[in-house]
Amino acid sequence: MTEAELFFGRDIAGQPSVSDTDWQRFLDEEVTPRFPDGLTVEDAAGQWKGAGGAIVREPSKHLTIVLVGAPNESVKLNAIRESFKRRFRQDSVLLLETKRCGSF
């Protein structure tokens, strides 16, 4: 199996942050239709170094999906990332993929 982890920052420059309602709508419209078999979402506290070198902290969402090798999983993950960036004017969504041993 492969575990895919996506990290979504919730701050929007000059705007209110991505609300819980906004996040749930995004999950319902963009994520669940692509991966209906299950996923995990956790609140996180993100931190990164901004362009000017200052540390930036923001509330984030950590999404975990276990991939089973179905066709187009990478395409679906990238579509989710691009949709979030477009919808909430984000620079990036981090994706980590890790090989795991597991079973259901």
N, CA, C and O atoms as CSV, one atom per row, in Angstrom:
chain,resi,resn,atom,element,x,y,z
A,1,MET,N,N,0.838,-1.179,0.000
A,1,MET,CA,C,0.000,0.000,0.000
A,1,MET,C,C,0.883,1.241,0.000
A,1,MET,O,O,2.057,1.193,0.365
A,2,THR,N,N,0.296,2.336,-0.412
A,2,THR,CA,C,0.953,3.632,-0.310
A,2,THR,C,C,0.053,4.549,0.503
A,2,THR,O,O,-1.151,4.632,0.261
A,3,GLU,N,N,0.650,5.234,1.468
A,3,GLU,CA,C,-0.076,6.218,2.257
A,3,GLU,C,C,0.216,7.585,1.671
A,3,GLU,O,O,1.372,8.002,1.593
A,4,ALA,N,N,-0.829,8.281,1.261
A,4,ALA,CA,C,-0.693,9.646,0.750
A,4,ALA,C,C,-1.134,10.614,1.838
A,4,ALA,O,O,-2.229,10.493,2.388
A,5,GLU,N,N,-0.274,11.569,2.139
A,5,GLU,CA,C,-0.595,12.605,3.118
A,5,GLU,C,C,-0.563,13.944,2.405
A,5,GLU,O,O,0.400,14.259,1.705
A,6,LEU,N,N,-1.606,14.726,2.581
A,6,LEU,CA,C,-1.675,16.059,2.005
A,6,LEU,C,C,-1.842,17.062,3.135
A,6,LEU,O,O,-2.576,16.823,4.094
A,7,PHE,N,N,-1.146,18.193,3.007
A,7,PHE,CA,C,-1.162,19.234,4.034
A,7,PHE,C,C,-1.674,20.524,3.400
A,7,PHE,O,O,-1.080,21.049,2.458
A,8,PHE,N,N,-2.792,21.028,3.938
A,8,PHE,CA,C,-3.483,22.186,3.387
A,8,PHE,C,C,-3.417,23.338,4.383
A,8,PHE,O,O,-3.993,23.246,5.467
A,9,GLY,N,N,-2.723,24.424,4.033
A,9,GLY,CA,C,-2.735,25.621,4.862
A,9,GLY,C,C,-4.080,26.315,4.748
A,9,GLY,O,O,-4.699,26.308,3.684
A,10,ARG,N,N,-4.533,26.913,5.841
A,10,ARG,CA,C,-5.868,27.514,5.850
A,10,ARG,C,C,-5.858,29.036,5.827
A,10,ARG,O,O,-6.924,29.645,5.731
A,11,ASP,N,N,-4.687,29.673,5.911
A,11,ASP,CA,C,-4.641,31.132,5.836
A,11,ASP,C,C,-4.687,31.574,4.381
A,11,ASP,O,O,-4.074,30.958,3.509
A,12,ILE,N,N,-5.423,32.650,4.134
A,12,ILE,CA,C,-5.504,33.246,2.802
A,12,ILE,C,C,-5.037,34.690,2.943
A,12,ILE,O,O,-5.612,35.452,3.720
A,13,ALA,N,N,-4.015,35.069,2.207
A,13,ALA,CA,C,-3.440,36.413,2.323
A,13,ALA,C,C,-4.519,37.480,2.155
A,13,ALA,O,O,-5.223,37.514,1.146
A,14,GLY,N,N,-4.636,38.347,3.158
A,14,GLY,CA,C,-5.568,39.462,3.085
A,14,GLY,C,C,-7.036,39.085,3.196
A,14,GLY,O,O,-7.902,39.935,2.988
A,15,GLN,N,N,-7.336,37.840,3.516
A,15,GLN,CA,C,-8.719,37.353,3.582
A,15,GLN,C,C,-8.916,36.579,4.878
A,15,GLN,O,O,-7.943,36.203,5.533
A,16,PRO,N,N,-10.174,36.339,5.252
A,16,PRO,CA,C,-10.396,35.400,6.360
A,16,PRO,C,C,-9.870,34.017,5.968
A,16,PRO,O,O,-9.826,33.676,4.786
A,17,SER,N,N,-9.475,33.231,6.959
A,17,SER,CA,C,-8.937,31.911,6.658
A,17,SER,C,C,-10.027,30.964,6.169
A,17,SER,O,O,-11.216,31.267,6.269
A,18,VAL,N,N,-9.613,29.822,5.642
A,18,VAL,CA,C,-10.542,28.794,5.172
A,18,VAL,C,C,-11.335,28.310,6.396
A,18,VAL,O,O,-10.762,27.747,7.329
A,19,SER,N,N,-12.624,28.529,6.384
A,19,SER,CA,C,-13.464,28.169,7.531
A,19,SER,C,C,-13.719,26.666,7.556
A,19,SER,O,O,-13.438,25.958,6.589
A,20,ASP,N,N,-14.249,26.195,8.669
A,20,ASP,CA,C,-14.635,24.783,8.764
A,20,ASP,C,C,-15.680,24.437,7.716
A,20,ASP,O,O,-15.651,23.346,7.145
A,21,THR,N,N,-16.602,25.353,7.460
A,21,THR,CA,C,-17.629,25.135,6.434
A,21,THR,C,C,-17.003,25.064,5.043
A,21,THR,O,O,-17.356,24.200,4.239
A,22,ASP,N,N,-16.064,25.985,4.762
A,22,ASP,CA,C,-15.359,25.968,3.471
A,22,ASP,C,C,-14.607,24.645,3.292
A,22,ASP,O,O,-14.649,24.039,2.221
A,23,TRP,N,N,-13.921,24.206,4.350
A,23,TRP,CA,C,-13.164,22.961,4.282
A,23,TRP,C,C,-14.089,21.778,4.019
A,23,TRP,O,O,-13.799,20.940,3.165
A,24,GLN,N,N,-15.202,21.706,4.749
A,24,GLN,CA,C,-16.126,20.586,4.587
A,24,GLN,C,C,-16.700,20.547,3.179
A,24,GLN,O,O,-16.861,19.474,2.598
A,25,ARG,N,N,-17.008,21.712,2.633
A,25,ARG,CA,C,-17.514,21.788,1.258
A,25,ARG,C,C,-16.454,21.287,0.281
A,25,ARG,O,O,-16.762,20.525,-0.635
A,26,PHE,N,N,-15.207,21.713,0.476
A,26,PHE,CA,C,-14.106,21.249,-0.371
A,26,PHE,C,C,-13.958,19.728,-0.275
A,26,PHE,O,O,-13.823,19.049,-1.292
A,27,LEU,N,N,-13.984,19.204,0.935
A,27,LEU,CA,C,-13.880,17.762,1.146
A,27,LEU,C,C,-15.015,17.025,0.431
A,27,LEU,O,O,-14.786,16.024,-0.249
A,28,ASP,N,N,-16.230,17.529,0.593
A,28,ASP,CA,C,-17.405,16.902,-0.020
A,28,ASP,C,C,-17.395,16.966,-1.547
A,28,ASP,O,O,-17.820,16.023,-2.214
A,29,GLU,N,N,-16.909,18.077,-2.097
A,29,GLU,CA,C,-16.966,18.292,-3.548
A,29,GLU,C,C,-15.749,17.771,-4.300
A,29,GLU,O,O,-15.871,17.319,-5.439
A,30,GLU,N,N,-14.575,17.829,-3.676
A,30,GLU,CA,C,-13.343,17.530,-4.397
A,30,GLU,C,C,-12.645,16.231,-3.964
A,30,GLU,O,O,-12.098,15.508,-4.797
A,31,VAL,N,N,-12.668,15.945,-2.675
A,31,VAL,CA,C,-11.898,14.804,-2.166
A,31,VAL,C,C,-12.726,13.525,-2.155
A,31,VAL,O,O,-12.338,12.524,-2.758
A,32,THR,N,N,-13.861,13.558,-1.473
A,32,THR,CA,C,-14.672,12.347,-1.311
A,32,THR,C,C,-15.097,11.724,-2.641
A,32,THR,O,O,-15.058,10.499,-2.756
A,33,PRO,N,N,-15.498,12.494,-3.646
A,33,PRO,CA,C,-15.845,11.856,-4.927
A,33,PRO,C,C,-14.663,11.113,-5.569
A,33,PRO,O,O,-14.866,10.131,-6.283
A,34,ARG,N,N,-13.454,11.570,-5.322
A,34,ARG,CA,C,-12.273,10.924,-5.907
A,34,ARG,C,C,-11.800,9.723,-5.089
A,34,ARG,O,O,-11.234,8.778,-5.639
A,35,PHE,N,N,-12.032,9.762,-3.775
A,35,PHE,CA,C,-11.599,8.683,-2.885
A,35,PHE,C,C,-12.740,8.342,-1.919
A,35,PHE,O,O,-12.647,8.617,-0.723
A,36,PRO,N,N,-13.807,7.746,-2.440
A,36,PRO,CA,C,-14.989,7.494,-1.613
A,36,PRO,C,C,-14.829,6.360,-0.604
A,36,PRO,O,O,-15.663,6.224,0.291
A,37,ASP,N,N,-13.781,5.543,-0.721
A,37,ASP,CA,C,-13.640,4.388,0.162
A,37,ASP,C,C,-13.159,4.740,1.563
A,37,ASP,O,O,-13.249,3.910,2.469
A,38,GLY,N,N,-12.652,5.949,1.759
A,38,GLY,CA,C,-12.251,6.348,3.101
A,38,GLY,C,C,-11.022,7.218,3.136
A,38,GLY,O,O,-10.198,7.195,2.222
A,39,LEU,N,N,-10.906,7.983,4.195
A,39,LEU,CA,C,-9.798,8.907,4.396
A,39,LEU,C,C,-9.825,9.369,5.847
A,39,LEU,O,O,-10.784,9.107,6.574
A,40,THR,N,N,-8.780,10.050,6.256
A,40,THR,CA,C,-8.702,10.622,7.599
A,40,THR,C,C,-8.302,12.085,7.476
A,40,THR,O,O,-7.413,12.431,6.698
A,41,VAL,N,N,-8.966,12.944,8.251
A,41,VAL,CA,C,-8.632,14.365,8.292
A,41,VAL,C,C,-8.332,14.740,9.736
A,41,VAL,O,O,-9.077,14.389,10.651
A,42,GLU,N,N,-7.234,15.455,9.925
A,42,GLU,CA,C,-6.856,15.933,11.251
A,42,GLU,C,C,-6.511,17.417,11.182
A,42,GLU,O,O,-6.003,17.901,10.171
A,43,ASP,N,N,-6.794,18.132,12.269
A,43,ASP,CA,C,-6.344,19.510,12.375
A,43,ASP,C,C,-4.851,19.501,12.667
A,43,ASP,O,O,-4.353,18.627,13.376
A,44,ALA,N,N,-4.146,20.472,12.120
A,44,ALA,CA,C,-2.701,20.563,12.310
A,44,ALA,C,C,-2.300,22.027,12.468
A,44,ALA,O,O,-3.060,22.933,12.126
A,45,ALA,N,N,-1.116,22.237,12.983
A,45,ALA,CA,C,-0.527,23.570,13.092
A,45,ALA,C,C,0.678,23.602,12.172
A,45,ALA,O,O,1.715,23.018,12.486
A,46,GLY,N,N,0.552,24.276,11.037
A,46,GLY,CA,C,1.622,24.310,10.054
A,46,GLY,C,C,2.610,25.429,10.306
A,46,GLY,O,O,2.276,26.449,10.909
A,47,GLN,N,N,3.828,25.226,9.837
A,47,GLN,CA,C,4.874,26.232,9.952
A,47,GLN,C,C,5.806,26.095,8.759
A,47,GLN,O,O,6.160,24.982,8.369
A,48,TRP,N,N,6.207,27.228,8.176
A,48,TRP,CA,C,7.127,27.213,7.049
A,48,TRP,C,C,7.860,28.546,6.990
A,48,TRP,O,O,7.444,29.525,7.609
A,49,LYS,N,N,8.957,28.570,6.236
A,49,LYS,CA,C,9.735,29.800,6.081
A,49,LYS,C,C,9.232,30.542,4.848
A,49,LYS,O,O,9.264,30.010,3.738
A,50,GLY,N,N,8.770,31.769,5.048
A,50,GLY,CA,C,8.277,32.589,3.956
A,50,GLY,C,C,9.401,33.110,3.083
A,50,GLY,O,O,10.580,32.928,3.388
A,51,ALA,N,N,9.021,33.763,1.989
A,51,ALA,CA,C,9.995,34.263,1.014
A,51,ALA,C,C,11.001,35.223,1.642
A,51,ALA,O,O,12.170,35.232,1.254
A,52,GLY,N,N,10.561,36.032,2.606
A,52,GLY,CA,C,11.449,36.985,3.263
A,52,GLY,C,C,12.277,36.385,4.377
A,52,GLY,O,O,13.050,37.095,5.020
A,53,GLY,N,N,12.132,35.075,4.621
A,53,GLY,CA,C,12.909,34.402,5.644
A,53,GLY,C,C,12.215,34.306,6.993
A,53,GLY,O,O,12.715,33.642,7.901
A,54,ALA,N,N,11.061,34.967,7.133
A,54,ALA,CA,C,10.332,34.917,8.401
A,54,ALA,C,C,9.565,33.606,8.524
A,54,ALA,O,O,9.114,33.047,7.524
A,55,ILE,N,N,9.421,33.124,9.740
A,55,ILE,CA,C,8.641,31.929,9.995
A,55,ILE,C,C,7.156,32.297,9.954
A,55,ILE,O,O,6.724,33.253,10.599
A,56,VAL,N,N,6.401,31.538,9.203
A,56,VAL,CA,C,4.962,31.741,9.065
A,56,VAL,C,C,4.266,30.541,9.697
A,56,VAL,O,O,4.611,29.393,9.418
A,57,ARG,N,N,3.290,30.816,10.546
A,57,ARG,CA,C,2.507,29.751,11.184
A,57,ARG,C,C,1.055,29.919,10.773
A,57,ARG,O,O,0.542,31.033,10.675
A,58,GLU,N,N,0.398,28.773,10.531
A,58,GLU,CA,C,-1.006,28.851,10.165
A,58,GLU,C,C,-1.727,27.561,10.515
A,58,GLU,O,O,-1.124,26.488,10.530
A,59,PRO,N,N,-3.026,27.668,10.798
A,59,PRO,CA,C,-3.805,26.448,10.992
A,59,PRO,C,C,-3.851,25.683,9.675
A,59,PRO,O,O,-3.878,26.280,8.599
A,60,SER,N,N,-3.859,24.365,9.772
A,60,SER,CA,C,-3.798,23.533,8.574
A,60,SER,C,C,-4.694,22.311,8.738
A,60,SER,O,O,-5.194,22.025,9.826
A,61,LYS,N,N,-4.882,21.605,7.640
A,61,LYS,CA,C,-5.557,20.317,7.645
A,61,LYS,C,C,-4.583,19.277,7.121
A,61,LYS,O,O,-3.854,19.526,6.161
A,62,HIS,N,N,-4.573,18.110,7.756
A,62,HIS,CA,C,-3.720,16.988,7.374
A,62,HIS,C,C,-4.662,15.880,6.915
A,62,HIS,O,O,-5.437,15.344,7.707
A,63,LEU,N,N,-4.588,15.546,5.649
A,63,LEU,CA,C,-5.462,14.542,5.033
A,63,LEU,C,C,-4.633,13.306,4.704
A,63,LEU,O,O,-3.586,13.406,4.064
A,64,THR,N,N,-5.103,12.143,5.144
A,64,THR,CA,C,-4.424,10.883,4.864
A,64,THR,C,C,-5.352,9.978,4.075
A,64,THR,O,O,-6.509,9.781,4.446
A,65,ILE,N,N,-4.835,9.428,2.978
A,65,ILE,CA,C,-5.576,8.495,2.140
A,65,ILE,C,C,-4.669,7.298,1.879
A,65,ILE,O,O,-3.512,7.471,1.498
A,66,VAL,N,N,-5.180,6.096,2.080
A,66,VAL,CA,C,-4.435,4.886,1.766
A,66,VAL,C,C,-4.747,4.510,0.323
A,66,VAL,O,O,-5.895,4.243,-0.031
A,67,LEU,N,N,-3.708,4.494,-0.498
A,67,LEU,CA,C,-3.857,4.161,-1.913
A,67,LEU,C,C,-3.666,2.659,-2.099
A,67,LEU,O,O,-2.849,2.038,-1.418
A,68,VAL,N,N,-4.416,2.090,-3.014
A,68,VAL,CA,C,-4.350,0.635,-3.217
A,68,VAL,C,C,-3.838,0.262,-4.606
A,68,VAL,O,O,-3.912,-0.902,-4.999
A,69,GLY,N,N,-3.326,1.225,-5.342
A,69,GLY,CA,C,-2.773,0.929,-6.659
A,69,GLY,C,C,-3.775,1.015,-7.791
A,69,GLY,O,O,-3.515,0.515,-8.886
A,70,ALA,N,N,-4.920,1.643,-7.545
A,70,ALA,CA,C,-5.925,1.804,-8.598
A,70,ALA,C,C,-5.417,2.800,-9.647
A,70,ALA,O,O,-4.597,3.665,-9.339
A,71,PRO,N,N,-5.903,2.676,-10.877
A,71,PRO,CA,C,-5.490,3.608,-11.926
A,71,PRO,C,C,-5.843,5.055,-11.565
A,71,PRO,O,O,-6.865,5.318,-10.932
A,72,ASN,N,N,-5.007,5.955,-11.967
A,72,ASN,CA,C,-5.237,7.394,-11.857
A,72,ASN,C,C,-5.203,7.953,-10.439
A,72,ASN,O,O,-5.657,9.079,-10.232
A,73,GLU,N,N,-4.687,7.220,-9.452
A,73,GLU,CA,C,-4.639,7.773,-8.097
A,73,GLU,C,C,-3.788,9.046,-8.042
A,73,GLU,O,O,-4.163,10.010,-7.375
A,74,SER,N,N,-2.656,9.055,-8.732
A,74,SER,CA,C,-1.803,10.251,-8.750
A,74,SER,C,C,-2.509,11.424,-9.410
A,74,SER,O,O,-2.396,12.562,-8.955
A,75,VAL,N,N,-3.231,11.146,-10.475
A,75,VAL,CA,C,-3.990,12.199,-11.173
A,75,VAL,C,C,-5.034,12.786,-10.229
A,75,VAL,O,O,-5.217,14.003,-10.180
A,76,LYS,N,N,-5.713,11.927,-9.485
A,76,LYS,CA,C,-6.737,12.385,-8.545
A,76,LYS,C,C,-6.127,13.219,-7.425
A,76,LYS,O,O,-6.683,14.252,-7.053
A,77,LEU,N,N,-4.994,12.787,-6.886
A,77,LEU,CA,C,-4.328,13.554,-5.837
A,77,LEU,C,C,-3.924,14.934,-6.343
A,77,LEU,O,O,-4.127,15.934,-5.655
A,78,ASN,N,N,-3.358,14.989,-7.531
A,78,ASN,CA,C,-2.948,16.276,-8.087
A,78,ASN,C,C,-4.134,17.167,-8.408
A,78,ASN,O,O,-4.031,18.387,-8.282
A,79,ALA,N,N,-5.258,16.594,-8.818
A,79,ALA,CA,C,-6.464,17.383,-9.068
A,79,ALA,C,C,-6.966,18.017,-7.772
A,79,ALA,O,O,-7.399,19.169,-7.771
A,80,ILE,N,N,-6.908,17.273,-6.678
A,80,ILE,CA,C,-7.300,17.800,-5.375
A,80,ILE,C,C,-6.388,18.963,-4.979
A,80,ILE,O,O,-6.866,20.004,-4.528
A,81,ARG,N,N,-5.092,18.787,-5.145
A,81,ARG,CA,C,-4.133,19.838,-4.797
A,81,ARG,C,C,-4.373,21.102,-5.613
A,81,ARG,O,O,-4.415,22.206,-5.070
A,82,GLU,N,N,-4.530,20.928,-6.920
A,82,GLU,CA,C,-4.735,22.089,-7.795
A,82,GLU,C,C,-6.051,22.795,-7.490
A,82,GLU,O,O,-6.122,24.023,-7.523
A,83,SER,N,N,-7.072,22.036,-7.199
A,83,SER,CA,C,-8.367,22.632,-6.875
A,83,SER,C,C,-8.280,23.470,-5.601
A,83,SER,O,O,-8.809,24.581,-5.556
A,84,PHE,N,N,-7.618,22.949,-4.566
A,84,PHE,CA,C,-7.474,23.701,-3.327
A,84,PHE,C,C,-6.686,24.984,-3.566
A,84,PHE,O,O,-7.075,26.045,-3.079
A,85,LYS,N,N,-5.595,24.901,-4.302
A,85,LYS,CA,C,-4.776,26.090,-4.576
A,85,LYS,C,C,-5.584,27.157,-5.315
A,85,LYS,O,O,-5.514,28.341,-4.984
A,86,ARG,N,N,-6.341,26.732,-6.302
A,86,ARG,CA,C,-7.172,27.672,-7.062
A,86,ARG,C,C,-8.268,28.279,-6.190
A,86,ARG,O,O,-8.436,29.498,-6.147
A,87,ARG,N,N,-9.002,27.427,-5.504
A,87,ARG,CA,C,-10.174,27.865,-4.740
A,87,ARG,C,C,-9.798,28.815,-3.608
A,87,ARG,O,O,-10.516,29.778,-3.340
A,88,PHE,N,N,-8.667,28.546,-2.937
A,88,PHE,CA,C,-8.308,29.314,-1.749
A,88,PHE,C,C,-7.024,30.130,-1.926
A,88,PHE,O,O,-6.418,30.566,-0.948
A,89,ARG,N,N,-6.620,30.330,-3.179
A,89,ARG,CA,C,-5.472,31.170,-3.515
A,89,ARG,C,C,-4.227,30.798,-2.695
A,89,ARG,O,O,-3.629,31.639,-2.024
A,90,GLN,N,N,-3.859,29.519,-2.770
A,90,GLN,CA,C,-2.696,29.004,-2.052
A,90,GLN,C,C,-1.536,28.779,-3.018
A,90,GLN,O,O,-1.745,28.505,-4.200
A,91,ASP,N,N,-0.320,28.898,-2.509
A,91,ASP,CA,C,0.866,28.653,-3.323
A,91,ASP,C,C,1.141,27.169,-3.510
A,91,ASP,O,O,1.629,26.746,-4.558
A,92,SER,N,N,0.825,26.382,-2.490
A,92,SER,CA,C,1.169,24.963,-2.576
A,92,SER,C,C,0.310,24.135,-1.628
A,92,SER,O,O,-0.286,24.647,-0.680
A,93,VAL,N,N,0.269,22.850,-1.915
A,93,VAL,CA,C,-0.288,21.832,-1.029
A,93,VAL,C,C,0.754,20.721,-1.011
A,93,VAL,O,O,1.065,20.139,-2.051
A,94,LEU,N,N,1.290,20.429,0.164
A,94,LEU,CA,C,2.327,19.406,0.284
A,94,LEU,C,C,1.715,18.020,0.145
A,94,LEU,O,O,0.677,17.728,0.737
A,95,LEU,N,N,2.367,17.169,-0.644
A,95,LEU,CA,C,1.980,15.771,-0.799
A,95,LEU,C,C,3.165,14.898,-0.434
A,95,LEU,O,O,4.257,15.058,-0.981
A,96,LEU,N,N,2.948,13.975,0.490
A,96,LEU,CA,C,3.945,12.954,0.833
A,96,LEU,C,C,3.347,11.593,0.528
A,96,LEU,O,O,2.195,11.326,0.868
A,97,GLU,N,N,4.124,10.736,-0.110
A,97,GLU,CA,C,3.677,9.367,-0.376
A,97,GLU,C,C,4.699,8.421,0.231
A,97,GLU,O,O,5.897,8.524,-0.031
A,98,THR,N,N,4.199,7.483,1.060
A,98,THR,CA,C,5.060,6.553,1.776
A,98,THR,C,C,4.552,5.137,1.575
A,98,THR,O,O,3.361,4.873,1.735
A,99,LYS,N,N,5.455,4.219,1.224
A,99,LYS,CA,C,5.090,2.803,1.100
A,99,LYS,C,C,4.858,2.237,2.492
A,99,LYS,O,O,5.639,2.490,3.410
A,100,ARG,N,N,3.789,1.473,2.647
A,100,ARG,CA,C,3.427,0.891,3.942
A,100,ARG,C,C,2.996,-0.558,3.771
A,100,ARG,O,O,2.514,-0.952,2.710
A,101,CYS,N,N,3.171,-1.336,4.813
A,101,CYS,CA,C,2.578,-2.660,4.883
A,101,CYS,C,C,1.310,-2.531,5.705
A,101,CYS,O,O,1.344,-1.941,6.785
A,102,GLY,N,N,0.209,-3.056,5.235
A,102,GLY,CA,C,-1.032,-2.933,5.977
A,102,GLY,C,C,-2.103,-3.812,5.375
A,102,GLY,O,O,-1.921,-4.408,4.313
A,103,SER,N,N,-3.221,-3.882,6.071
A,103,SER,CA,C,-4.360,-4.634,5.557
A,103,SER,C,C,-5.628,-4.065,6.163
A,103,SER,O,O,-5.603,-3.408,7.204
A,104,PHE,N,N,-6.727,-4.329,5.494
A,104,PHE,CA,C,-8.038,-3.919,5.999
A,104,PHE,C,C,-8.774,-5.139,6.496
A,104,PHE,O,O,-9.906,-5.028,6.967
